[in-house]
Amino acid sequence: MKINRWIAAVLVLAGPWASGQESEEVNDILDIELVNTLVPIATDRPNITESAQITPMGWLQYEGGFQFSRTQESFGAQELRNRNQIEELIRFGISERFEVRAVINANTEGITSLGIVGPLRRTGVEPVAVGFKYNLLEETSSLPHLTWMSKIRLPWLVAGDYVAQYQSNVVFHEQRLLLQKDLTRRLSVSSNLGISGGLMGSNGYISDGMFSFSTSYDLGRDFGVYVEYFSEFLVAGTQFYATPYVDFGCTKLLSNDLQIDLYAGRDLSTELGARLPISGFFFGTGISYRFPLAAYLTSL
């Protein structure tokens, strides 16, 4: 790319008498330089651990996928739940440290209960969540990449059978601290610590939480693998419950801006003796893509 830099420099110096066409050529060359130096796409999927990386400024990133999960609860009214979920995350970089985002999940659930409620089917879109990420600290040789993520779930942006479930119009929030550190050129670790709850109502501002730890390894040839442990917390009155999970998966970069993934995991409540007797598993696949939206709009 040294030749392109020399060409760009010559055209800029010739600015006072350069034509409009030459100015466009300068912009094209600089755009090529930007694209070629941009790091490969960093996604929040497929694992639960959100990436500490920010979407590049002016770029729109789409992360979508499908997940099937099955859970069986053996306390109270025993329940078996099968869920098919379409996952969608849209991210846009506002600056080098700040991005905005929206999460849209559509589900089809089949629920079989041995209690009073018989088999039922529920289909619809969960309340849309909107929020942001802000980079607090860039990674150094001794410190991790540190980012704060915040989002709220809007109960009026909902569809299908979920309307009745969220008709209370309570806005839920989630706050997470995201950490990421490269240990070697190929090996990295990341972790999330989060809290959540309603912004009004009897449950309080903080009633749930989560912790995750993920290890990722670059296999080369644009293949990556990861293994992850995460746990979801719930406070019900004076009782504290935690549900542990483990999952693993792989990713493949098809280009600098396009990635596909595949993953699977399971509930470890039975093996680890969690207080809630729940068992289950999940698996899924997805695709992520980004493109320079701001540059495209300004070129129209």
C-alpha positions as CSV (number, residue, x, y, z in Angstrom):
1,M,0.0,0.0,0.0
2,K,3.1,2.3,0.0
3,I,2.4,3.2,-3.6
4,N,-1.2,4.2,-2.9
5,R,0.1,6.5,-0.1
6,W,2.5,8.2,-2.5
7,I,-0.2,8.7,-5.0
8,A,-2.5,10.2,-2.4
9,A,0.2,12.5,-1.2
10,V,0.9,13.8,-4.7
11,L,-2.8,14.4,-5.5
12,V,-3.2,16.3,-2.2
13,L,-0.2,18.6,-2.9
14,A,-1.6,19.2,-6.3
15,G,-4.9,20.4,-4.8
16,P,-4.8,24.0,-5.8
17,W,-5.0,23.1,-9.5
18,A,-6.3,19.5,-9.3
19,S,-9.6,18.8,-10.9
20,G,-12.8,17.5,-9.1
21,Q,-12.1,14.1,-10.5
22,E,-8.7,14.0,-9.0
23,S,-10.2,14.9,-5.6
24,E,-12.5,12.0,-5.9
25,E,-9.6,9.7,-6.6
26,V,-7.9,10.9,-3.4
27,N,-11.0,10.0,-1.4
28,D,-11.2,6.6,-3.0
29,I,-7.6,5.8,-2.2
30,L,-8.0,7.0,1.4
31,D,-11.2,4.9,1.7
32,I,-9.2,1.8,0.4
33,E,-6.5,2.5,3.0
34,L,-9.1,2.7,5.8
35,V,-10.8,-0.6,4.8
36,N,-7.5,-2.5,4.4
37,T,-6.2,-1.4,7.9
38,L,-9.5,-2.1,9.7
39,V,-9.3,-5.0,12.1
40,P,-11.5,-8.1,11.4
41,I,-15.1,-8.0,12.6
42,A,-15.5,-8.5,16.4
43,T,-18.9,-9.9,17.3
44,D,-20.9,-10.4,20.5
45,R,-22.1,-13.8,19.3
46,P,-22.2,-16.7,19.5
47,N,-21.2,-16.9,23.2
48,I,-23.0,-15.2,26.1
49,T,-19.9,-13.1,26.9
50,E,-20.3,-9.8,25.2
51,S,-17.1,-8.5,23.4
52,A,-15.4,-5.5,24.9
53,Q,-14.7,-4.2,21.3
54,I,-16.6,-1.3,19.9
55,T,-18.1,-1.3,16.3
56,P,-15.9,1.0,14.1
57,M,-17.2,4.6,13.8
58,G,-19.7,5.0,11.0
59,W,-20.1,1.2,10.5
60,L,-23.3,-0.8,10.8
61,Q,-22.9,-4.3,12.1
62,Y,-25.7,-7.0,12.0
63,E,-25.4,-10.2,14.0
64,G,-28.2,-12.7,13.5
65,G,-28.8,-16.4,14.2
66,F,-31.1,-19.3,15.2
67,Q,-31.1,-21.1,18.5
68,F,-33.0,-24.2,19.7
69,S,-33.2,-24.8,23.5
70,R,-34.9,-27.3,25.8
71,T,-35.3,-26.9,29.5
72,Q,-37.0,-29.1,32.1
73,E,-37.9,-27.7,35.5
74,S,-38.6,-30.3,38.2
75,F,-39.8,-28.1,41.0
76,G,-43.3,-27.0,41.7
77,A,-45.4,-27.7,38.6
78,Q,-43.0,-29.7,36.4
79,E,-42.5,-28.1,33.1
80,L,-40.8,-29.0,29.7
81,R,-40.1,-26.0,27.4
82,N,-38.8,-26.2,23.8
83,R,-37.9,-22.9,22.2
84,N,-36.9,-21.8,18.7
85,Q,-35.4,-18.4,18.7
86,I,-34.4,-16.0,15.9
87,E,-31.7,-13.7,17.3
88,E,-30.9,-10.3,15.9
89,L,-28.5,-7.7,17.1
90,I,-27.9,-4.4,15.3
91,R,-24.8,-2.2,16.2
92,F,-23.7,1.2,15.0
93,G,-20.4,2.9,15.8
94,I,-20.9,6.6,16.9
95,S,-17.3,7.2,17.8
96,E,-14.1,5.2,18.5
97,R,-15.3,4.6,22.0
98,F,-19.1,4.6,21.7
99,E,-21.7,2.5,19.9
100,V,-25.5,2.2,20.0
101,R,-27.3,-1.1,19.7
102,A,-30.7,-2.9,19.5
103,V,-31.6,-6.5,20.3
104,I,-34.7,-8.1,18.6
105,N,-35.5,-11.7,19.5
106,A,-38.5,-13.7,18.0
107,N,-39.5,-16.9,19.6
108,T,-41.8,-19.9,19.2
109,E,-42.2,-21.9,22.4
110,G,-43.9,-25.1,23.2
111,I,-44.6,-25.5,26.9
112,T,-45.8,-28.8,28.5
113,S,-46.7,-28.6,32.2
114,L,-47.8,-31.4,34.6
115,G,-49.5,-28.8,36.8
116,I,-52.7,-26.9,36.2
117,V,-51.6,-25.3,33.0
118,G,-51.8,-27.7,30.1
119,P,-49.7,-27.8,26.9
120,L,-49.5,-24.4,25.1
121,R,-47.7,-22.7,22.3
122,R,-46.5,-19.2,22.4
123,T,-45.1,-17.2,19.4
124,G,-44.1,-13.6,19.2
125,V,-41.3,-11.0,19.6
126,E,-39.9,-10.3,23.0
127,P,-39.7,-6.7,24.1
128,V,-37.0,-4.9,22.0
129,A,-33.9,-3.9,23.9
130,V,-31.9,-0.7,23.1
131,G,-28.7,0.4,24.6
132,F,-25.1,1.3,24.2
133,K,-21.5,0.3,24.8
134,Y,-18.8,2.7,26.0
135,N,-15.1,1.9,26.1
136,L,-13.6,2.8,29.4
137,L,-10.1,1.6,29.0
138,E,-8.0,0.4,26.0
139,E,-6.0,-2.8,26.5
140,T,-2.4,-2.4,27.5
141,S,0.4,-4.9,28.3
142,S,-0.8,-5.2,31.9
143,L,-4.5,-4.1,31.8
144,P,-7.5,-5.6,30.0
145,H,-9.8,-3.9,27.5
146,L,-12.6,-2.6,29.7
147,T,-16.1,-1.6,28.4
148,W,-19.4,-0.7,30.0
149,M,-22.6,-1.9,28.3
150,S,-26.1,-0.7,29.3
151,K,-29.5,-1.5,27.8
152,I,-33.2,-1.3,28.6
153,R,-36.0,-3.5,27.5
154,L,-39.0,-1.7,26.2
155,P,-42.3,-3.5,27.0
156,W,-44.4,-1.6,24.5
157,L,-42.1,-2.8,21.6
158,V,-43.5,-6.4,21.7
159,A,-45.6,-8.6,19.4
160,G,-47.6,-11.8,19.4
161,D,-48.3,-13.8,22.5
162,Y,-45.7,-11.8,24.6
163,V,-48.0,-8.8,24.7
164,A,-50.0,-10.1,27.6
165,Q,-46.9,-11.3,29.5
166,Y,-45.4,-7.8,29.4
167,Q,-48.5,-5.7,29.7
168,S,-47.4,-4.2,33.1
169,N,-45.2,-1.8,31.1
170,V,-42.3,-2.2,33.5
171,V,-39.0,-1.2,31.8
172,F,-36.2,-3.6,32.6
173,H,-32.5,-2.6,32.6
174,E,-29.2,-4.5,32.3
175,Q,-25.7,-3.2,33.1
176,R,-22.6,-5.2,32.3
177,L,-18.9,-4.7,32.8
178,L,-17.0,-6.3,29.9
179,L,-13.3,-7.3,30.1
180,Q,-11.1,-8.8,27.5
181,K,-7.3,-9.6,27.4
182,D,-5.0,-11.1,24.8
183,L,-2.7,-13.6,26.6
184,T,-0.8,-14.5,23.4
185,R,-1.1,-13.8,19.7
186,R,-3.7,-16.6,19.4
187,L,-5.1,-17.0,22.9
188,S,-7.5,-14.5,24.7
189,V,-9.8,-14.5,27.7
190,S,-12.9,-12.4,28.3
191,S,-15.4,-12.0,31.1
192,N,-18.7,-10.3,31.9
193,L,-20.2,-9.2,35.2
194,G,-23.8,-8.0,35.0
195,I,-26.8,-6.9,37.0
196,S,-30.4,-6.3,36.0
197,G,-33.9,-5.6,37.2
198,G,-37.0,-3.5,36.8
199,L,-37.0,0.3,37.0
200,M,-40.3,0.2,39.0
201,G,-42.4,-2.4,40.8
202,S,-41.9,-4.8,43.7
203,N,-38.9,-6.7,42.4
204,G,-36.6,-3.7,42.8
205,Y,-33.9,-2.2,40.7
206,I,-31.6,-5.2,41.0
207,S,-33.2,-8.7,41.1
208,D,-31.0,-10.6,38.7
209,G,-27.4,-11.0,37.7
210,M,-24.9,-12.9,35.6
211,F,-21.2,-13.9,35.4
212,S,-19.4,-15.4,32.4
213,F,-15.8,-16.4,31.6
214,S,-14.7,-17.3,28.1
215,T,-11.4,-18.5,26.5
216,S,-10.9,-18.2,22.8
217,Y,-8.2,-19.6,20.5
218,D,-7.3,-18.7,17.0
219,L,-6.7,-21.9,15.0
220,G,-5.4,-20.1,11.9
221,R,-6.9,-19.9,8.5
222,D,-9.6,-17.6,9.9
223,F,-11.0,-20.3,12.2
224,G,-11.6,-19.7,15.9
225,V,-12.9,-21.8,18.8
226,Y,-14.0,-21.0,22.3
227,V,-15.2,-22.6,25.6
228,E,-17.3,-20.7,28.1
229,Y,-18.8,-21.0,31.6
230,F,-21.6,-18.7,32.6
231,S,-24.1,-18.5,35.4
232,E,-27.4,-16.6,35.8
233,F,-28.5,-15.3,39.2
234,L,-31.9,-14.7,40.6
235,V,-33.1,-13.2,43.9
236,A,-36.6,-14.2,44.9
237,G,-37.6,-12.7,48.2
238,T,-34.8,-13.9,50.6
239,Q,-33.8,-16.8,48.4
240,F,-30.8,-16.7,46.0
241,Y,-30.6,-19.0,43.1
242,A,-27.9,-19.6,40.4
243,T,-28.1,-21.6,37.2
244,P,-24.7,-22.6,35.7
245,Y,-24.0,-23.4,32.1
246,V,-21.1,-24.4,29.9
247,D,-20.9,-24.0,26.1
248,F,-18.4,-24.2,23.3
249,G,-18.4,-23.2,19.6
250,C,-16.4,-22.2,16.6
251,T,-16.3,-19.2,14.2
252,K,-15.1,-18.8,10.6
253,L,-14.2,-15.5,8.9
254,L,-15.3,-15.5,5.3
255,S,-13.9,-12.0,4.9
256,N,-12.7,-9.1,7.0
257,D,-16.4,-8.1,7.5
258,L,-18.3,-11.5,7.3
259,Q,-18.3,-14.2,9.9
260,I,-20.3,-17.4,10.5
261,D,-20.6,-19.4,13.7
262,L,-21.8,-22.7,15.3
263,Y,-22.2,-23.5,19.0
264,A,-23.8,-25.8,21.6
265,G,-24.1,-25.9,25.4
266,R,-25.9,-27.3,28.4
267,D,-27.2,-26.6,31.9
268,L,-25.0,-27.9,34.7
269,S,-27.5,-27.5,37.6
270,T,-27.8,-31.2,38.2
271,E,-24.0,-31.8,38.0
272,L,-23.1,-28.9,40.3
273,G,-26.0,-29.3,42.7
274,A,-27.7,-26.0,42.0
275,R,-30.7,-25.1,44.2
276,L,-33.0,-24.9,41.2
277,P,-33.5,-28.5,39.8
278,I,-33.3,-27.5,36.1
279,S,-31.8,-29.4,33.2
280,G,-31.5,-28.6,29.5
281,F,-29.4,-27.9,26.5
282,F,-29.1,-25.5,23.5
283,F,-27.4,-25.2,20.2
284,G,-27.4,-22.7,17.3
285,T,-25.8,-21.0,14.4
286,G,-25.5,-17.5,12.9
287,I,-23.9,-15.0,10.7
288,S,-22.5,-11.5,11.3
289,Y,-21.8,-8.8,8.7
290,R,-20.7,-5.1,8.8
291,F,-20.5,-2.4,6.2
292,P,-19.6,1.4,6.2
293,L,-23.1,2.9,6.5
294,A,-21.9,6.4,7.1
295,A,-19.6,6.4,4.0
296,Y,-22.4,4.9,1.9
297,L,-25.0,7.6,2.9
298,T,-22.6,10.4,2.3
299,S,-21.8,9.1,-1.2
300,L,-25.5,9.2,-2.2
